[in-house]
Amino acid sequence: MGIAASFLVAQLAVSSCGDTAVHPTPGKILAVHVKSDGTILIDGKVTSFEQLKSDLVALSKEGGTVRYSRDNPTGDPPPNAMEVIKAIIAEKLPVQMAVPVG
């Protein structure tokens, strides 16, 4: 993982810490996954980056949580994966980092 990616992950972890890290918000959970080719999925369905940002704004208003994952989590992320992380941070949403199965 590059320095920029490490910094953003660290920033994401810090921004999602606090009481919500220990006691998750009982609101909606939005599953966001970035495939290795850069395709963005929300709750398993392909979406655009603009739609993702809109959904994150709505989720923030609902007091929800993002469950984030991406293909090949130990390798370098596709460029738009970093943009997805930045969009999540911008909305100050709590995040659960998930490792994709299979």
VEXSEMI-146225 format. One record per atom (N, C-alpha, C, O): residue number from 0; atom name; z, y, x. Coordinates in steps of 0.1 Angstrom, whole numbers, plus 5000, padded with zeros to 4 digits. Atoms other than C-alpha are relative to their C-alpha. Layout:
BEGIN
 num atomo   up north east
 NUM    CA    Z     Y    X
...
//
This chain:
BEGIN
 num atomo   up north east
   0     N 5000  4988 5009
   0    CA 5000  5000 5000
   0     C 5000  5012 5009
   0     O 5008  5013 5019
   1     N 5000  4988 4992
   1    CA 4991  5034 5014
   1     C 5011  5009 4998
   1     O 5020  5007 4989
   2     N 4989  4991 5000
   2    CA 5014  5063 5020
   2     C 5001  5007 4986
   2     O 5011  5009 4980
   3     N 5001  4993 5013
   3    CA 5002  5082 4989
   3     C 5005  4991 4988
   3     O 5012  4995 4980
   4     N 4997  5009 5011
   4    CA 5006  5051 4967
   4     C 5015  4997 5001
   4     O 5022  4997 4990
   5     N 4986  5002 4999
   5    CA 5041  5044 4981
   5     C 5008  5012 4995
   5     O 5018  5010 4988
   6     N 4993  4988 5005
   6    CA 5051  5080 4974
   6     C 5000  5001 4985
   6     O 5011  5004 4979
   7     N 5001  4999 5015
   7    CA 5039  5079 4938
   7     C 5009  4989 4994
   7     O 5015  4992 4984
   8     N 4992  5010 5005
   8    CA 5056  5046 4932
   8     C 5015  5004 5001
   8     O 5023  5002 4992
   9     N 4986  4996 4998
   9    CA 5089  5060 4947
   9     C 5003  5011 4990
   9     O 5014  5011 4984
  10     N 4997  4989 5010
  10    CA 5085  5092 4925
  10     C 5001  4994 4986
  10     O 5010  4999 4979
  11     N 5000  5007 5013
  11    CA 5078  5070 4895
  11     C 5014  4994 4998
  11     O 5020  4995 4987
  12     N 4987  5007 5001
  12    CA 5109  5050 4902
  12     C 5012  5010 4998
  12     O 5021  5007 4990
  13     N 4989  4990 5001
  13    CA 5131  5081 4906
  13     C 4999  5007 4986
  13     O 5009  5009 4980
  14     N 5001  4993 5013
  14    CA 5117  5098 4875
  14     C 5004  4991 4988
  14     O 5007  4996 4978
  15     N 4996  5009 5011
  15    CA 5124  5067 4854
  15     C 5014  4995 5001
  15     O 5019  4987 4993
  16     N 4987  5005 4998
  16    CA 5159  5061 4867
  16     C 5010  5008 4991
  16     O 5005  5017 4984
  17     N 4990  4994 5009
  17    CA 5191  5072 4850
  17     C 5004  4991 4989
  17     O 5003  4979 4991
  18     N 4994  5008 5011
  18    CA 5207  5060 4818
  18     C 4989  4991 4994
  18     O 4992  4980 4990
  19     N 5011  5009 5007
  19    CA 5173  5047 4804
  19     C 4997  4988 5009
  19     O 4992  4978 5004
  20     N 5003  5012 4991
  20    CA 5169  5024 4835
  20     C 5011  4989 4997
  20     O 5007  4977 4999
  21     N 4990  5010 5003
  21    CA 5202  5007 4826
  21     C 5000  4995 4985
  21     O 5002  4984 4982
  22     N 5000  5003 5015
  22    CA 5199  5009 4788
  22     C 4987  5005 4995
  22     O 4985  5016 4991
  23     N 5013  4995 5004
  23    CA 5162  5010 4779
  23     C 5000  5006 4986
  23     O 5007  5001 4977
  24     N 5001  4994 5013
  24    CA 5152  5032 4750
  24     C 4995  4990 4990
  24     O 4985  4983 4993
  25     N 5005  5010 5009
  25    CA 5148  5011 4719
  25     C 4988  5004 4992
  25     O 4985  4999 4981
  26     N 5012  4996 5007
  26    CA 5116  5028 4710
  26     C 4988  4991 5003
  26     O 4989  4980 5008
  27     N 5012  5008 4998
  27    CA 5080  5017 4712
  27     C 4997  4998 5015
  27     O 5001  5006 5024
  28     N 5004  5003 4986
  28    CA 5067  5000 4744
  28     C 4985  4999 5000
  28     O 4979  4992 4992
  29     N 5015  4999 4999
  29    CA 5031  5008 4754
  29     C 4997  4992 5013
  29     O 5001  4997 5024
  30     N 5004  5008 4989
  30    CA 5017  4981 4777
  30     C 4987  5006 5006
  30     O 4976  5006 5000
  31     N 5012  4994 4993
  31    CA 4993  4998 4803
  31     C 4997  4991 5012
  31     O 5006  4989 5020
  32     N 5005  5009 4989
  32    CA 4973  4976 4826
  32     C 4987  5006 5006
  32     O 4978  5010 4999
  33     N 5013  4996 4993
  33    CA 4947  4986 4852
  33     C 4994  4988 5007
  33     O 5001  4982 5016
  34     N 5007  5012 4994
  34    CA 4922  4959 4862
  34     C 4995  5004 5013
  34     O 4994  5016 5016
  35     N 5005  4998 4987
  35    CA 4909  4956 4897
  35     C 4987  5008 5001
  35     O 4984  5015 5010
  36     N 5012  4992 5001
  36    CA 4876  4972 4886
  36     C 5002  5014 4995
  36     O 4993  5022 4993
  37     N 4997  4987 5005
  37    CA 4894  5002 4873
  37     C 5001  5002 4985
  37     O 5006  5012 4980
  38     N 4999  5000 5015
  38    CA 4893  4993 4836
  38     C 5014  5002 4996
  38     O 5023  4995 5001
  39     N 4987  4998 5005
  39    CA 4923  5006 4817
  39     C 5002  4993 4987
  39     O 4993  4994 4978
  40     N 4997  5007 5013
  40    CA 4939  4985 4790
  40     C 5013  5006 4995
  40     O 5023  5008 5002
  41     N 4988  4996 5007
  41    CA 4964  4997 4765
  41     C 5003  4989 4989
  41     O 4995  4986 4980
  42     N 4996  5011 5009
  42    CA 4982  4968 4746
  42     C 4988  4990 5000
  42     O 4985  4985 4989
  43     N 5011  5010 4999
  43    CA 4953  4945 4758
  43     C 4986  5005 4996
  43     O 4977  4997 4997
  44     N 5013  4995 5004
  44    CA 4925  4967 4746
  44     C 4995  5011 5010
  44     O 5002  5020 5014
  45     N 5007  4991 4991
  45    CA 4900  4986 4768
  45     C 5001  5014 4994
  45     O 4999  5016 4982
  46     N 4999  4986 5004
  46    CA 4905  5024 4766
  46     C 4995  5009 5011
  46     O 4993  5005 5022
  47     N 5004  4990 4990
  47    CA 4894  5056 4783
  47     C 5013  5007 5006
  47     O 5024  5006 5000
  48     N 4989  4993 4994
  48    CA 4916  5077 4806
  48     C 5005  5011 4991
  48     O 5017  5014 4990
  49     N 4996  4989 5009
  49    CA 4915  5106 4781
  49     C 5008  4994 4988
  49     O 5018  5001 4984
  50     N 4992  5006 5011
  50    CA 4927  5083 4753
  50     C 5014  4996 5005
  50     O 5024  4997 4998
  51     N 4987  5003 4994
  51    CA 4955  5070 4776
  51     C 5009  5012 5001
  51     O 5020  5011 4997
  52     N 4992  4988 4999
  52    CA 4967  5105 4783
  52     C 5005  5005 4986
  52     O 5016  5008 4984
  53     N 4996  4997 5014
  53    CA 4967  5112 4745
  53     C 5011  4991 4995
  53     O 5021  4995 4989
  54     N 4989  5010 5004
  54    CA 4987  5080 4739
  54     C 5013  5002 5007
  54     O 5023  5000 5001
  55     N 4987  4997 4992
  55    CA 5012  5089 4766
  55     C 5007  5012 4994
  55     O 5019  5012 4993
  56     N 4994  4988 5006
  56    CA 5018  5123 4750
  56     C 5007  4996 4987
  56     O 5019  5000 4985
  57     N 4994  5005 5013
  57    CA 5024  5106 4716
  57     C 5012  4991 5003
  57     O 5022  4993 4996
  58     N 4989  5009 4997
  58    CA 5046  5080 4732
  58     C 5013  5008 5005
  58     O 5024  5005 5002
  59     N 4989  4992 4996
  59    CA 5067  5107 4749
  59     C 5007  5006 4988
  59     O 5020  5007 4988
  60     N 4994  4994 5012
  60    CA 5073  5124 4716
  60     C 5008  4990 4992
  60     O 5018  4993 4985
  61     N 4993  5011 5007
  61    CA 5084  5090 4701
  61     C 5012  4995 5008
  61     O 5020  4987 5002
  62     N 4989  5005 4992
  62    CA 5108  5084 4729
  62     C 4998  4986 5005
  62     O 5007  4978 5007
  63     N 5003  5014 4996
  63    CA 5090  5052 4740
  63     C 5000  4998 5015
  63     O 5004  5007 5023
  64     N 5000  5004 4986
  64    CA 5086  5034 4773
  64     C 4986  4994 5003
  64     O 4979  4988 4995
  65     N 5012  5006 4995
  65    CA 5056  5024 4794
  65     C 5003  4987 5007
  65     O 5012  4987 5016
  66     N 5000  5012 4991
  66    CA 5052  4988 4807
  66     C 4987  5000 5007
  66     O 4977  4997 5002
  67     N 5011  4999 4992
  67    CA 5029  4992 4836
  67     C 4997  4988 5009
  67     O 5006  4982 5014
  68     N 5004  5010 4991
  68    CA 5010  4966 4855
  68     C 4985  5002 5004
  68     O 4978  5010 4998
  69     N 5014  4999 4995
  69    CA 4978  4962 4875
  69     C 4996  4987 5007
  69     O 5005  4980 5012
  70     N 5004  5011 4992
  70    CA 4957  4935 4890
  70     C 5003  5002 5015
  70     O 5004  5013 5019
  71     N 4997  5000 4986
  71    CA 4965  4926 4926
  71     C 5010  5010 5004
  71     O 5007  5020 5012
  72     N 4989  4990 4998
  72    CA 4998  4945 4927
  72     C 5004  5002 5015
  72     O 5009  5013 5018
  73     N 4997  4998 4986
  73    CA 5002  4939 4964
  73     C 4989  5006 5009
  73     O 4991  5010 5020
  74     N 5011  4994 4993
  74    CA 4968  4952 4974
  74     C 4998  5015 4997
  74     O 5006  5020 4989
  75     N 5002  4986 5003
  75    CA 4954  4987 4974
  75     C 4995  5002 4986
  75     O 4986  4994 4981
  76     N 5004  4997 5014
  76    CA 4950  5001 4939
  76     C 4987  5006 4999
  76     O 4982  5013 5008
  77     N 5012  4992 5002
  77    CA 4917  5013 4924
  77     C 5004  5015 4999
  77     O 5016  5018 4994
  78     N 4997  4985 5000
  78    CA 4916  5052 4926
  78     C 5006  5004 4986
  78     O 5015  5012 4986
  79     N 4995  4995 5013
  79    CA 4921  5056 4888
  79     C 5014  4994 4997
  79     O 5021  4999 4988
  80     N 4987  5004 5002
  80    CA 4953  5035 4890
  80     C 5010  5010 5004
  80     O 5021  5012 4997
  81     N 4991  4990 4996
  81    CA 4969  5063 4908
  81     C 5000  5012 4990
  81     O 5010  5018 4988
  82     N 5001  4990 5010
  82    CA 4957  5087 4882
  82     C 5008  4996 4987
  82     O 5014  5005 4981
  83     N 4992  5005 5011
  83    CA 4973  5065 4855
  83     C 5015  5003 5003
  83     O 5022  5007 4994
  84     N 4986  4997 4996
  84    CA 5006  5067 4874
  84     C 5004  5014 4999
  84     O 5014  5018 4994
  85     N 4998  4985 5001
  85    CA 5003  5105 4877
  85     C 5002  5004 4985
  85     O 5010  5012 4982
  86     N 4999  4996 5014
  86    CA 4997  5107 4839
  86     C 5013  4996 4994
  86     O 5019  5003 4986
  87     N 4987  5005 5005
  87    CA 5028  5086 4832
  87     C 5011  5009 5005
  87     O 5020  5013 4997
  88     N 4990  4992 4995
  88    CA 5049  5107 4855
  88     C 5000  5014 4994
  88     O 5010  5020 4991
  89     N 5001  4987 5007
  89    CA 5036  5139 4839
  89     C 5007  5001 4987
  89     O 5012  5011 4983
  90     N 4993  5001 5013
  90    CA 5050  5128 4806
  90     C 5015  4996 5001
  90     O 5022  4995 4991
  91     N 4986  5004 4997
  91    CA 5083  5118 4822
  91     C 5005  4989 4991
  91     O 5016  4989 4986
  92     N 4996  5011 5008
  92    CA 5083  5085 4805
  92     C 5007  4989 5008
  92     O 5004  4988 5020
  93     N 4994  5011 4993
  93    CA 5106  5056 4814
  93     C 4989  4989 5002
  93     O 4980  4987 4993
  94     N 5010  5010 4997
  94    CA 5086  5028 4830
  94     C 5007  4986 5004
  94     O 5017  4986 5011
  95     N 4997  5014 4996
  95    CA 5090  4990 4833
  95     C 4988  4996 5008
  95     O 4977  4995 5003
  96     N 5011  5005 4992
  96    CA 5069  4977 4862
  96     C 4999  4985 4997
  96     O 5009  4978 4998
  97     N 5002  5014 5003
  97    CA 5054  4943 4853
  97     C 4990  4994 5009
  97     O 4981  5001 5014
  98     N 5010  5008 4991
  98    CA 5036  4917 4874
  98     C 4992  4992 4990
  98     O 4997  4983 4983
  99     N 5009  5008 5009
  99    CA 5006  4902 4856
  99     C 5001  4985 5003
  99     O 5002  4982 5015
 100     N 4999  5014 4999
 100    CA 5008  4865 4850
 100     C 4985  4994 5000
 100     O 4977  4998 4991
 101     N 5013  5006 5000
 101    CA 4977  4844 4859
 101     C 4991  5008 5007
 101     O 4979  5004 5008
//
